[in-house]
Amino acid sequence: YGTKEWKDGNKKLEDQLPEIVARLEVEAQRINEAQIESRKREEEYREKEKQRLAFEQRKNTELVNFRKLIGDLDRWHLTQRLRQYLNDLEKHAAANNILTGELKEWLIWAHQKTDWYDPFISAKDEWLTEEDIRKIFTVEKSPYYSSFTNDAESSSYFPRPWYTK
């Protein structure tokens, strides 16, 4: 925006006051409109950001719920297979007269763990919790070095060839 400077010259400064006031009013109006426009843009931005965050939150919720659904399906399939295996094992042991007291106790224990793992039953267990369900198929890293782990690649005695760096 252009600037205007007033000073005494051909016209005295006092005679230029109406022009100065008019120019200040126009400039004040321009600044006011710019502030209104700026607030409007800021409000639009905040609204869009609010919508984006709501969308992201909903998307994350949907993903979490769908992962849980797939996890429950996997758990249910596994419990069905476990029950079938335990029933077949019991039939086989009974048919071959090898159904001992120890095997019967183990079968009771195995059925209880299967009921605990089943998403439809979710029986309480003396030792295991809901958190343990998530840990069943996750491999915990050992704090000790082992040449059988993937860490061996990154900490090899021999340097990697130049073409793999």
C-alpha positions as CSV (number, residue, x, y, z in Angstrom):
1,Y,0.0,0.0,0.0
2,G,1.2,3.4,-0.9
3,T,2.2,5.8,1.9
4,K,1.4,9.5,2.0
5,E,3.3,12.2,3.7
6,W,1.9,15.5,4.6
7,K,3.9,18.6,5.4
8,D,3.7,22.4,5.2
9,G,4.3,23.6,1.7
10,N,2.1,25.5,-0.7
11,K,-0.8,24.5,1.6
12,K,-0.5,24.7,5.3
13,L,-0.9,21.4,7.3
14,E,-4.0,22.8,9.0
15,D,-5.6,23.3,5.6
16,Q,-4.8,19.7,4.7
17,L,-6.6,18.2,7.8
18,P,-9.8,17.2,5.9
19,E,-7.8,15.3,3.3
20,I,-5.7,13.7,6.1
21,V,-8.8,12.7,8.1
22,A,-10.4,11.3,4.9
23,R,-7.3,9.3,4.1
24,L,-7.0,8.0,7.7
25,E,-10.7,6.9,7.5
26,V,-10.1,5.1,4.2
27,E,-7.0,3.4,5.6
28,A,-8.8,2.4,8.8
29,Q,-11.6,0.9,6.8
30,R,-9.1,-1.0,4.7
31,I,-7.3,-2.3,7.8
32,N,-10.7,-3.3,9.4
33,E,-11.8,-5.2,6.2
34,A,-8.4,-6.9,6.1
35,Q,-8.8,-8.0,9.8
36,I,-12.3,-9.3,9.1
37,E,-11.1,-11.2,6.1
38,S,-8.2,-12.6,8.1
39,R,-10.5,-13.7,10.9
40,K,-12.8,-15.3,8.3
41,R,-9.9,-17.2,6.8
42,E,-8.6,-18.3,10.2
43,E,-12.1,-19.5,11.2
44,E,-12.4,-21.5,7.9
45,Y,-9.0,-23.0,8.5
46,R,-9.9,-24.0,12.1
47,E,-13.2,-25.5,10.8
48,K,-11.4,-27.5,8.1
49,E,-8.7,-28.6,10.6
50,K,-11.4,-29.7,13.1
51,Q,-13.1,-31.7,10.3
52,R,-9.8,-33.2,9.3
53,L,-9.0,-34.2,12.9
54,A,-12.5,-35.7,13.3
55,F,-12.0,-37.6,10.1
56,E,-8.6,-38.9,11.2
57,Q,-10.0,-39.9,14.6
58,R,-12.9,-41.7,13.1
59,K,-10.6,-43.5,10.6
60,N,-8.3,-44.6,13.4
61,T,-11.3,-45.9,15.4
62,E,-12.6,-47.8,12.3
63,L,-9.1,-49.4,11.8
64,V,-8.9,-50.3,15.5
65,N,-12.4,-51.9,15.5
66,F,-11.7,-53.7,12.2
67,R,-8.4,-55.1,13.5
68,K,-10.2,-56.3,16.6
69,L,-12.9,-57.9,14.4
70,I,-10.2,-59.8,12.4
71,G,-8.4,-60.7,15.7
72,D,-11.6,-62.1,17.1
73,L,-12.2,-64.0,13.9
74,D,-8.7,-65.5,14.1
75,R,-9.2,-66.3,17.8
76,W,-12.5,-68.0,17.1
77,H,-11.1,-70.1,14.2
78,L,-8.2,-71.1,16.4
79,T,-10.5,-72.1,19.3
80,Q,-12.6,-74.2,16.9
81,R,-9.5,-76.0,15.7
82,L,-8.3,-76.4,19.3
83,R,-11.6,-78.0,20.4
84,Q,-11.6,-80.3,17.4
85,Y,-8.0,-81.3,18.2
86,L,-8.8,-81.9,21.9
87,N,-11.9,-83.9,21.0
88,D,-10.0,-86.0,18.5
89,L,-7.2,-86.5,20.9
90,E,-9.6,-87.7,23.6
91,K,-11.4,-90.1,21.2
92,H,-8.0,-91.5,20.0
93,A,-6.8,-91.9,23.6
94,A,-10.0,-93.6,24.7
95,A,-10.0,-95.9,21.7
96,N,-6.4,-97.0,22.3
97,N,-6.8,-97.3,26.1
98,I,-4.2,-94.6,26.8
99,L,-6.6,-92.1,28.4
100,T,-4.8,-91.7,31.7
101,G,-5.7,-89.5,34.7
102,E,-2.8,-87.2,33.7
103,L,-4.1,-86.9,30.2
104,K,-7.6,-86.2,31.5
105,E,-6.3,-83.4,33.7
106,W,-4.4,-82.0,30.8
107,L,-7.5,-82.1,28.6
108,I,-9.5,-80.2,31.3
109,W,-6.7,-77.6,31.5
110,A,-6.6,-77.3,27.6
111,H,-10.4,-76.9,27.4
112,Q,-10.2,-74.2,30.1
113,K,-7.5,-72.3,28.2
114,T,-9.4,-72.6,25.0
115,D,-12.5,-71.2,26.7
116,W,-10.4,-68.3,28.0
117,Y,-9.1,-67.6,24.5
118,D,-12.5,-68.0,22.7
119,P,-13.9,-64.4,22.0
120,F,-17.4,-65.7,22.5
121,I,-16.8,-67.2,25.9
122,S,-13.8,-65.2,27.3
123,A,-13.8,-67.3,30.5
124,K,-11.8,-65.9,33.4
125,D,-8.4,-67.5,34.0
126,E,-6.5,-67.7,37.2
127,W,-3.2,-66.8,35.6
128,L,-3.9,-65.2,32.3
129,T,-5.5,-61.8,31.5
130,E,-6.8,-60.0,28.4
131,E,-3.4,-58.4,27.9
132,D,-1.9,-61.9,27.6
133,I,-4.1,-62.6,24.6
134,R,-2.3,-59.9,22.7
135,K,1.1,-61.3,23.8
136,I,0.5,-64.9,22.7
137,F,1.8,-64.5,19.1
138,T,4.2,-61.7,19.7
139,V,7.9,-62.6,20.0
140,E,9.6,-60.7,22.7
141,K,13.2,-59.7,21.9
142,S,15.8,-61.2,24.2
143,P,18.2,-58.8,25.9
144,Y,20.9,-61.3,25.1
145,Y,22.7,-61.4,21.8
146,S,22.0,-64.5,19.7
147,S,23.4,-65.3,16.3
148,F,20.0,-66.7,15.4
149,T,18.2,-63.4,15.6
150,N,17.9,-60.7,12.9
151,D,20.1,-58.5,14.9
152,A,23.1,-60.6,13.8
153,E,22.9,-59.0,10.4
154,S,23.3,-55.5,11.7
155,S,26.0,-56.4,14.1
156,S,28.1,-58.7,12.0
157,Y,31.9,-58.9,12.5
158,F,32.5,-58.5,8.8
159,P,31.6,-55.2,7.2
160,R,28.9,-55.1,4.6
161,P,30.0,-54.9,1.0
162,W,30.1,-51.4,-0.5
163,Y,27.3,-52.2,-2.9
164,T,24.8,-52.9,-0.1
165,K,25.4,-49.7,1.9
